[in-house]
Amino acid sequence: MIVGILKEIKAEENRVSMTPAGVEVMAKTHGHTVLVETGAGLGSGFEDADYIQAGAQIVATPQEIYQKADMVMHVKEPLPSEYDVIREGQIVFTYLHLAANEELTRVLMERRSVNIAYETIQKEDRSLPLLTPMSEVAGRMAIQQGAKYLEMAQGGHGVLLGGVPGVDP
């Protein structure tokens, strides 16, 4: 199988759908061809060279991945600019959030792709191994984001969550 790892294009999304370690398992252990869009891992601290060393081929454009890959992987759902390049029978493996996006649901049905939403993957014990870690990260990030918006530079009241000794909260 040819697996394509796409660079995220949604604003402020820096994650990547597969690390070089994952690529190594797919390519070297299981014999799959892995295509990685150039720069896909940069937001997560992975260079193209890391993916090459793991056994991936780097490609210049998302269109090339959509053309060649049997399965495409994202972190976030496909955006309207990608709708026309999804092929019939192509596996789209990502967080899809279809309940919140009627247009995407319609498009994927029309394109007749095979769509697997990370958020629906369950283990036998009904746990959600792909959704749970991301939810935990989101919970931790919520505290950081809240703190940021308490800063005066962000229009807040200048609240320091940890407080300052000798100053009433």
N, C-alpha and C positions, 0 to 999 in steps of 0.2 A: 504494500500500500504506500502511496505517496501522501505524506502528511505535510500540510502547510501551516507555518506559524506566522501569523500576521502581526504587523506593528499596530498598536492601538492608535486610533485616530480621534476618539472621543476626548473632549477637552479635559485636562487635568488627570488623565488616566495614564499611569506610569508602569502598571504591571505588565507582565508578559505571560502568555498562556503556557509556556514550557521553558524550564530552565535548561542550561546546557547538560546538567545531569540527567534530566528527563529525555533529552535528545539522544544522549549516549545509550540509554536503555532501549529507546525505540530503534535507533539505527544499528548499533553494534550487537545488542542482545537479540533483538527481534527481527533484524534485517529490513526494516522499513527505510524508505528514502524520506529524509526530512528536509524540507525547504524552509528557510527562515528569511523573512523580509529584512533587508538591510536596516540596521538600527533598531530592530524589534525589542532587543533586550536592554538598550541603553538606560531607560528610565528605572530599571531594576538593578543596574550595576553590571550588566553582562555585555561584553564587547562581541562583535561579529566573530573575532578570532576565537573566542571561547566556544561558540557554536561550531565553528569549523573543526576545532580540535575534538569536539564531541562527536563529529561525524556528519554534520549538516552541510548543506549547500546554501550559500547566501544568494538570494535573488534580489533584483533591484526594485521590483514593483509588486504591489498587491495583485494587479491584474495577472501577472505571470503565475502567482500562487493559485489564484482562482482558476486559471486555465489548466494547470498541470495537476493540482492536488485532488486526491480522492476525498480527503478530509481536510477541512480548514478549521483552524483553531484561533479563537480570539479570547479575550477576557470579557469584554462587553459585547452587547448585541450588535449585529450589523447595522450600519447607518444607511440612510437613503442612497448615498453615493455608491454603495456596494450592491444594492439590490439587483441591478441588471447583470452582474457578473457571477452571481450564484447559479450553478448549473443544476439541471435535473439529475437527481440521484446523488449529488454531492452531499457528503456528510458535513453539517455545520455544527461544531461542538464548542459551546460557549455558554455564558449566562445569557439567557434569552428574555426573561421577564415578559413573556407573551401576554399575561393577563393585563398588563399595563400598556400594551402597545398593539392595538387592533390592526394598524396599518402593516406592521412587520408580520403579524400573524397571517394576514391575507397574502402578503408578498411571498412568504415562505411556502404557503399552500399552492399558490400559482406557479412558483418556480419548481415545485415538486422535489425539493431537496429533502434529505433525511436530517432532521433537526433534533439534536440531543442537548437539552438544557442542563448545565452543571447543577442548577438548583434542584433538579428532580432526581439526581443519582442517589439511590439509597442502598445501604448495606442490608444484610438479612435482619439485623436488629432494628431496622428502620431509621438508623442514624443517617445523617446527610454529610458524607465525608468531604464534599467539595464546597458546600454552603457554610458549614459550621466554622471552619477556620477563617473564612472571609468575614463572617458575621462577628467573630471575635476581634478581628483587626478593625472592623468598622466601629465597634464599641469603644475600642481604645482610641481610635482616631477622633471619635466624637468629643472626647475630653480635650484633646489637643486643639481641635477646631474651636470648641467653646472658649477655651482659654485665649486663643488668638483674638476672637471677637470681643473679649473683655478688655483688650488693650486699647488705649486712647487712639493709637494710629489707625485702628480699625473702626473708630466711632464708639468704642466702649467707654466705660467709666474709669479705666485704669486699674482694674482689679487684678491683683496678683494672687492666684489660687493658693499658693503655698504660704501667703502672708509674709509679713516682715516683723521680726522680733521688736517688741515695744510699740507697735502700731496696731490699734484696734481694727478688726476686719470691717 
